[in-house]
Amino acid sequence: MKRLQRLAQHDAAFLLLFIFLVALSLRGPVTGLPPLLDRISTDLNLSNSQSGLLTSLPLLAFAFLHR
């Protein structure tokens, strides 16, 4: 019984580590766009509205994919 409990705790620790690593890897696409937004907007001749929509695309993708 104790061995089973230790195994369950070990699995829970690995699960939490896995969730943390996945969250860390998904952070880049969301936080990487705003520092480059001026350069992207200039290169693509985007209006302020289009630039704002561009920054919201990752959040909209998360919302639609996590239903």
trRosetta pair geometry for C-beta under 8 A, 3 or more apart (Angstrom, degrees):
i j d omega theta_ij theta_ji phi_ij phi_ji
1 4 5.7 -54 -152 33 32 112
1 5 6.6 31 151 -17 65 104
2 5 5.6 -53 -150 36 36 112
2 6 6.4 36 152 -19 67 104
3 6 5.7 -53 -149 37 33 111
3 7 6.3 35 152 -20 64 107
4 7 5.6 -53 -147 36 31 114
4 8 6.4 33 153 -20 64 104
5 8 5.6 -52 -148 35 32 112
5 9 6.4 32 153 -17 65 104
6 9 5.7 -54 -148 38 33 111
6 10 6.2 36 151 -22 65 106
7 10 5.5 -52 -146 35 31 114
7 11 6.4 32 154 -18 64 105
8 11 5.7 -52 -146 37 31 111
8 12 6.3 34 153 -21 64 105
9 12 5.6 -52 -146 35 32 113
9 13 6.5 35 153 -21 64 103
10 13 5.8 -52 -152 32 30 112
10 14 6.7 27 152 -13 63 105
11 14 5.8 -56 -150 39 33 109
11 15 6.3 37 152 -22 66 106
12 15 5.5 -52 -147 35 32 115
12 16 6.5 32 155 -17 65 104
13 16 5.9 -54 -149 37 31 109
13 17 6.4 31 152 -18 63 107
14 17 5.5 -53 -146 38 33 113
14 18 6.2 37 154 -22 66 106
15 18 5.7 -53 -147 35 30 113
15 19 6.4 30 154 -18 64 105
16 19 5.7 -52 -146 36 32 111
16 20 6.3 35 154 -20 64 106
17 20 5.7 -55 -149 36 31 113
17 21 6.4 27 155 -17 65 107
18 21 5.9 -57 -147 37 30 108
18 22 6.4 29 156 -17 65 106
19 22 5.8 -55 -147 38 30 110
19 23 6.3 30 155 -18 64 108
20 23 5.8 -57 -148 38 29 110
20 24 6.3 30 153 -21 64 108
21 24 5.5 -51 -145 35 32 114
21 25 6.4 28 157 -16 64 105
22 25 5.9 -57 -148 38 31 107
22 26 6.4 24 155 -15 65 110
23 26 5.9 -60 -145 40 31 108
23 27 6.7 48 152 -42 62 98
24 27 5.8 -41 -157 6 33 120
25 28 6.8 -35 -174 6 41 111
26 29 6.9 -50 -168 32 52 102
26 30 7.1 37 146 -8 73 113
27 30 6.1 -75 -159 45 38 106
27 31 5.7 1 164 7 79 120
28 31 6.5 -74 -132 50 21 89
28 32 5.2 24 175 -33 65 123
29 32 6.0 -49 -120 29 20 115
29 33 7.4 28 176 -30 52 102
29 58 5.4 166 130 -118 101 137
30 33 7.5 -67 -176 13 21 105
30 58 4.9 -168 -98 123 70 150
30 59 7.2 84 -129 -61 107 74
31 34 7.2 -50 -164 24 46 105
32 35 7.2 -65 -168 35 40 102
32 36 7.1 6 154 8 71 119
33 36 6.2 -87 -157 52 37 97
33 37 6.2 62 153 -67 76 89
33 40 7.7 -32 -159 3 82 156
33 54 7.1 -162 -178 136 137 95
33 55 5.8 172 114 -115 131 71
33 58 7.2 -172 -6 -13 140 129
34 37 5.4 -22 -145 -22 37 121
34 55 6.2 55 -79 -124 80 123
36 39 5.3 -60 -168 47 70 111
36 40 5.5 69 134 -25 91 107
37 40 5.7 -58 -141 41 31 110
37 41 5.9 31 161 -21 68 109
37 51 5.8 90 -177 -168 108 112
37 54 7.3 151 -130 90 96 124
37 55 6.5 -7 -101 -69 133 112
38 41 5.9 -56 -144 37 26 110
38 42 6.3 24 158 -17 62 109
39 42 5.9 -57 -148 37 28 109
39 43 6.2 23 158 -15 65 110
40 43 5.9 -59 -144 40 28 108
40 44 6.0 -2 167 7 66 115
40 46 7.2 6 124 12 80 135
40 51 7.6 136 91 -123 101 93
40 54 7.2 -165 119 145 137 160
41 44 6.5 -71 -137 53 22 91
41 45 7.8 51 168 -124 54 4
41 46 4.4 -95 -137 56 71 105
41 50 7.7 140 -126 89 91 98
41 51 4.6 -4 -94 -91 123 124
41 54 8.0 -163 -78 33 85 151
42 45 7.5 18 -173 -73 27 43
46 50 4.0 -131 -166 94 98 122
46 51 5.0 127 119 -58 126 79
46 54 6.9 -9 -163 -22 164 138
47 50 4.8 95 50 9 74 102
47 51 7.0 -134 96 -5 39 88
48 51 5.6 -54 -147 36 32 113
48 52 6.4 35 154 -20 65 105
49 52 5.7 -54 -150 35 31 112
49 53 6.5 30 152 -18 64 105
50 53 5.6 -52 -147 36 34 112
50 54 6.4 42 151 -26 64 103
51 54 5.5 -50 -150 30 33 117
51 55 6.8 30 153 -16 63 101
52 55 6.0 -55 -153 34 34 107
52 56 6.7 23 153 -12 65 109
53 56 5.8 -64 -150 40 35 107
53 57 6.9 58 151 -48 65 89
54 57 5.9 -30 -158 -7 34 117
55 58 7.9 -48 178 21 40 96
56 59 5.4 -61 -163 46 61 112
56 60 5.8 61 142 -24 85 105
57 60 5.6 -57 -142 39 32 111
57 61 6.2 35 159 -22 67 104
58 61 5.6 -54 -148 34 32 113
58 62 6.6 33 154 -19 65 102
59 62 5.7 -50 -150 34 34 111
59 63 6.4 35 151 -21 64 105
60 63 5.5 -53 -148 35 34 113
60 64 6.3 24 158 -12 67 107
61 64 6.1 -60 -145 41 29 103
61 65 5.9 16 162 -10 66 117
62 65 6.1 -67 -138 45 25 103
62 66 5.8 5 171 -6 65 120
63 66 6.6 -69 -137 42 18 98
63 67 7.8 45 157 -54 53 87
64 67 6.6 -28 -168 -20 35 112
